[in-house]
Amino acid sequence: MFSNKKDLKKAIRFSLLLYSILIGLAGTANLIAALLIIPKSDLPYLIEPLVIIGVFIYGSCAIALIIRLKFFSKEKIINK
């Protein structure tokens, strides 16, 4: 499928960026929808699970971007 390591690294770099964008947008849409659907009287009881879900979603996006930055920087791919 990939002819060399350079193409594979470019594909992984692109997929990490795409993951961060799509999961970040989907997570934001889901959290906004949950906040609009949940009655205001139940919100104090459900704020902790919503925060944990948000930390997981945005944390995984941040980890993907950090991996992309550290291991798959554009300069390293071009020079190799």
Buried (B, 14 or more C-beta within 10 A) or exposed (E): EEEEEEEEBBEBBEEBBEBBEEBBEEBEEBBEEBEEEBEEEEEEEEEEEBEEBBEEBBEBBEEBBEBBEEEBEEEEBEEE
